[in-house]
Amino acid sequence: MKVILTTLNAKYIHTSLALRWLYVANKDQFDISFKEYVIKEDILTVADELLQLKPDVIGISVYIWNVERSKRLVDLLREKSPQTTIILGGPEVTYEPDFFLTNWNVDYVISGEGEFVLGELLSALENNNRLDIDGVSTKDHISRVVVKADLERLTTLSSPYQLDEDREHMKNRLIYFETSRGCPYQCQYCLSSLEKGVRYFPQQYIFDNLLYFTQSSAKQIKFLDRTFNLNRAHTKSVFDFLIDNYRPGLSCQFEIYADLLTDDSINYLNERLPKNYFRFEIGIQSTYEPTNIAVNRKQDFELLSGNIQKLMDGGKIDLHLDLIAGLPYETLDRFRKSFNDVFKLKAKELQLGFLKMLRGTALRRNAGKFGYRYNQQAPYEIESNNDISSGELEQIHDAEHALEKYWNSGKFKRTMNILVETYYKDKYFELFDEIGQYYNQQNYPHHGYRLEDIFMYLNNFLVSKDIDLFDELRTDYYLNFKIRPHGFWDNKIEKKERKQLLYQIGNDKPFLKKYGLNRRIIEKQAAIDPVSDNEYLLTIFLQDDNTVDHLFIPYIFTEK
């Protein structure tokens, strides 16, 4: 019996740890392999490729981002090969197996951690045994058990992180790694709230795999632990190991509960960490206490914001803070305050997400209590509730587009820092909201734009507000390029005049000597912009081993 496991990843750089666990747990007993695709690939081609392998069984891992495309894949597989057994697994199908068995033409649904359950199911199919397996549902029998795998038993398997077929691709892909499973918190909008308790992999198993990563070509490890810093001893042991085995070019990302950080742990990180080695993702979601109570989220914003500020002051860790729009009791005005409360911390990124009614969550079951209306198709994003209208959510969406382009991208550091420290101090949401509305008024596209365009759009917005930050915006623009760009402004020097000016500067030997330049660099790697009648700004693009340095040098032409 030949078995193929597959899924549709969101991007090529992503890897499916689930498929690898299922594979290593069953490869010694069955003729089993796995094949990953990307969600944008042609589904007909995917189906044909899978069927060319002549599988008897196809297992599909289903997530919120690929559920619609996975349904299309199932339909094609069933149409082209009715005799093939189809098994679904993954978070999207775990809590409502009856829905998928009723609405999808599949044979089995596995709920929960299926590493060993899959083997039981395949053995039963191979031997024509009666099916009565916890966590396995059919059209005739729905199992309400969400299975958990024995982590100690998992560690006796071949490592899913060290497969030969992955070795040469590690430098180009994101490595997902877990040191624990489960979550201690009960946030009503999150699937992790349904996983009671936290289980840890053995320490030596963790260290063996992390050592493999640090000695490989991997560039980024994303830890999947729901609250990585829940257990202080465990957290410190992993941090110690990573710091002791630091390799330049490798970064690690963790989900951190900032309330649990202590001054000792923060000082330890600020003192020992190499810069940019760790990235912390910190979910705040809302600063409104009635909202947090409604979704059963425990949070001390004063404590966590103080801890975040201490991490920021250390300057070692990139911080990514999360907010969710559309939570219960949070009106547009109250969301604006949550946004401003969190943005005030000036983290590198502020991720503004929109509430999704995930299958199985308590908030989805209690949607009527809060007047939720939401899209019935994945990703089940809300359309409105008792406290916020669809128009207001759309307004926040427009602000979120501006936030992504102008803050989270990191392309506008000088300009944005001045804006948020002066013109829009403590009115951060207002800044991105006004940019979003300006885009709509001018019919600018929120998606599909060139880099020069978004610089020009921001400049136009600032001009409409009588804010002159052109020099800072031009500097930001140049810092995004490795070679001399065209420019987004209108008063560019004509090509012939530019060549003449650069030729004259290239013959100014004292100037060249002062800055360690030469004529060729001036003529080939310099941009020139007028400051006044005889004063210019030179921007030099200096490249060395794939790195680029920028020199900004004022130059004054004097009469000879």
C-alpha positions, 0 to 999 in steps of 0.5 A: 500500500503506497501512501503520499502525504501532502500539503499546500504551504503558504510560501516556498520558504515555509516547510511543513513540520507536520508532514515530516513528523508523520513521515518519520513516525511511519516510514519503517512500517509503510511505503510512505513519502511526502510532497509539499506544494505552494498554495499558488501552484495550479491545483490541477497540476498538483493533483496530476503529479500526486496521482502519477505516483500511483498512491493507494492513500493520500493524506492532506494536511489542512490549515486555515490558509489552504482549506479552500484550495485543499477542497479543490484538490480533494475534488480533483483527486476524487474525480480522477481517481475514485478508488484512492483513499483520502485522509484529512488532518491538521488544525482546520479539520480537527475540531469539526470532523463531521463538517468535513466528512459531510461536505468533502468527499473524503474517507477519514479525518484525523483529529489532533496529533496524528503521528501514531494514529495515522499508523494505526489507521494505515495498518487497519486499512492494510489488514482490512481490520475493523476501525475503532481508533480514537481521533479517527472519524468516518462518515459512520462514526465521529470521534470526539477525541483530539489525540495527543502524541507521546513526546518521549516516543516521538524522540525515539524516531528519526529526527524530522529536522535532520532529513537528508532531503532537506539538507541542501534547502535549509539555507533558503527555507524557514525552519520550524522547531518545537520544544513543547506542545500545548498552551496554558492559556484559554484565549477564546479566539485561539485554537491553542486554547483547546490544547489543555496543558503543556508538554515538553520534549526532553532537553537533550533531544532539543539540544541535539537538534539545535546543534544540528541547526547551528552547524548547518546552513539554516538562516532562520528558526521559528520556534512553534511553542505557544508561550516559549518563556512559560517555564523559566528553567526550560527557557534559560536552558534553551537560550543558554544553548543558543547563545553558546552555539551562536553562528553569524547569519542565524536568527531565532524567533520566539512567541513570548508572553511579556508579562512573565519576563523578569528583570533578571531575564531581561538583563541576562538577554541584554547582556549576553545576546548577540545583536539581531540573533533573537526576535520576539513576537509578543501578542498584546491584542488589546489594551482594553480590560473588558475586552480581555476579560470577554475573551478570557485573556489575562494581561497586565499591560503596565507590566508587559509594556514596561518589560517591552521597553526594557528589551527595547532599551537593550537594543539586542532583540527585534520586537514584533507586537500583535494587535487584533481588530474586532474583539468584543466590546472594542469600538473604533475609538477604543481600538484607536487607543489600543493601537496608540498604547502599543505603537507608543512602544516603537517596536520594529513591527506592529502586526495589525490582524483582524479577528478570525472565527476559527473552527472549534473556538469558543468565540465562534460558538458564542458569536451570537452573544456579541453580534458577530457577522463573519465570512463563512469561507476561510479565513472566516474574518469578521465583517462586523459585531455589536461594537464595530461596523463593517465600514469601520473595519474597512477603515482599519484595513486601510490604516493597516495597509499604510502601517505595513508599507510605511512602518513595518517595511522599515523603508522609511525610518527617518521620515516616520520617526520624525512624523511619530515623534513630532507631527503625530506624537501620541496620534499614531493611528491617526497618521496611518488612518489619514494616509489610508484615507488619502490613498482612497481619495487619490485612487492610489492602489493599496497593492501592486505598486513600485517602490518609487510610487509609495515614496511619491504617494507619501510625499504627496500626502505630506505636502497636502498636510503642509509638512516638509520632510522631503530631504528625509524622505529622499534620504530614506529613498536612497538607503533602499538602493544599492545603485543610483536610482531614478528618484521619485521627485520631479525636479531631478537634474537632467542627464546631460547636466548631471554628467557635467556636474559629476565630471567637475566634481570628479576632477576636484582632487582635494575633495576626492582625497578628503573622502577617499573617493575617486573619479570613477566612483563619482561618475558611476556611483553618485547621485547629485541633487540641488540644495541651493544655487551652487550647493549640491548633495552627493549620495555615494553608493559604495558596494563591498562584498554584497554590502552597501554603504551610503555617503551623504556629502554636501558639495559647494561649487566655488568660482575659480 
